Amino acid sequence: MIPQHDFLALTRRHEWQLEPFAFNLTDGTRVSVWDTGVICLEPASEAGQPGHKDIVLSCGIHGNETAPIEICNQLLTRLLAEELKVRHRVLFLFGNPAAMNQGVREVEENMNRLFSGAHSKGEGLCNRERIRAMRLEQYVSRFFADSGRPRYHYDLHTAIRGSRHEKFAVYPFPHERPHCKEQVRFLGACGVRTILLSSGPTTTFSYYSSHQHGAHAFTVELGKVRPFGENDMTRFIEVRQTLQELVTRDEVALEPWRADDFTLFAIDRVINKQSEQFRFLFASDVDNFTEFPQGFVLAEDGDRQYRVEKPREAVVFPNANVAIGQRTMLLVVPTRLWE
């Protein structure tokens, strides 16, 4: 059993490893702890016809992004206390417990650049975050073992800085698959009405699930980074209610599609750091989705300059404090998918 049904507290007491164990709730739901921060709930097959979805909810890939951690733990606690009953198979992942305990984004390395095998490239499995990323991939693969069931993965985050669109989602590059309007409607029900459409492969967790397992997967940004206990949970009412409905009901009731309800951006350019001379030429506290005039020099990297090339081109995720070769910012432009 899990003391006070608080899996997050148990996870934070075991930063890197926890011996697996399992038990049943009184309604027959099977609860399986696979590792620290990794817990699978499966509805009893004899309790009517169980739901058909396989759902991954991940949070805490960056340890200081606390609102999604609190949202997931509150939902999980209610399920373990049997205040709510899970309808579908659900895997909760609390990604980086050591970073949570230190109140930092990462201990040694940005875990959300270590998926799709990136953990084993370069220096290889040289730190615990790389090993953890590899294991999280393995747990997702184990959970998605039945290819006949629809798969979903919502990787929940908060951003380092403020944003002109407080909540937004990154839609991983789908390769040959079409974008899914129903999933965008689902994000809308979560209060997420700004969508960034990726233009190529990445090493993020959501891209891994999308590309490797064909899951409907998204990186979902829910606001700004704040310490544990300092989040205004009233700002997350829509996402909390919708995630609850996702795991406890057959289907989530969605509003009809209205293109004007959403703001869509295409990721036009990804600017990676080439040298230690990289620097931005705009204020360090600029909000995500800030636009600059065409021709404005955004950054310099040695002899190279990066300018605004298109009308309404905006900056997202600017961060110069990354390793050489990693992303310093995205440049995005407005787009439309469906009318």
C-alpha positions, 0 to 999 in steps of 0.5 A: 500500500501507499501511505496516505495514498500519496505516491508523490511523497513516496517517490520523493523519498526514493529519488532514483529507485524503488522496488516494484510492488503491486496491490488491488483496490477494493473495486478490483483495480490493479495498482502496480508500482514499477519504479520510483515515480512510475505507477500503473492503474488497470481497471478490473476486467470483471467490472463491466467492460473496461475502457479501451484506452492506454493513457500516459500522464507524465510530469516532472521531467523538469523537477521545478515545474511543480503545477503539473506534478501537483495536478497529477498527484492530486488526481492519482491520490483520489484514484488510490483513495477510491474517491474516483474509479479509473475507467482505462489503463493509466500510467502516471510518470513522475519523471525526475524526483531528485530534481524535484527535491532540489527545486531545479530543472535538472540535476545534470542534464535536460531530460527532455532532450534525452529520448528516442535513444539520445540518452545513449549517444555521445557520452552514453549513459554517463549520468542518472538522468540519462539512465532514467530517460532510458528507463522511462522509455522502457516503461512506456514501451511496456505499457503500450505493448498491446498494439490494438488499443489507442494510445495517448500521452500528455507530457505536462510542463510549465515554462521558465518564463511568462507567455503571451499565450499562458497555456500552449501545447507542442504537437510533435512532428507526425511524419505521414500521419495527419494531425488529429482535430479531435485531439486539438479539441481535447486540448481546448477542453483542457484550456489549451488553445494555442498549438505549436506544430513541430516541423521535424523529429526531436528528442522530447518525450512526447515525440518518442511516444508519438513516433515510436508508438503511434500515440496521440502525444503532446508536450503541454505547457500549463503556465509558469514555473513556481515552487511547490505550494505556490501554484494558484490551482484555480488557474488549472480548473479546466485541465484538472477536470478534463484529465479526470474525465479522461481517465474515469469516463468512456469519452470526454464530451468535447465542444464542436470544432471552431477554428477561431477558438484556437491559435496555431503556429508552425515551427519555422526554425529551430536555433541551436547553440553553436558556440559559447559566444551565443547571446540574445540581443533582446531582454532576458525576460521577454515573454514566449510568443513575443514578435519582433520587426522583420530584419531585427537581429535576435541573436549572435553566435560568433560571426553568425547573426539570426534575424527575424525573416518573416512577418509575425515571426515570434520567439518561443522558449528562448534560453541561452543557458544550454549546452552547445548543440542544444536548442536556444529558441524556436521561431514560429509563424501563424498557420491554420490546419482546418477551417 
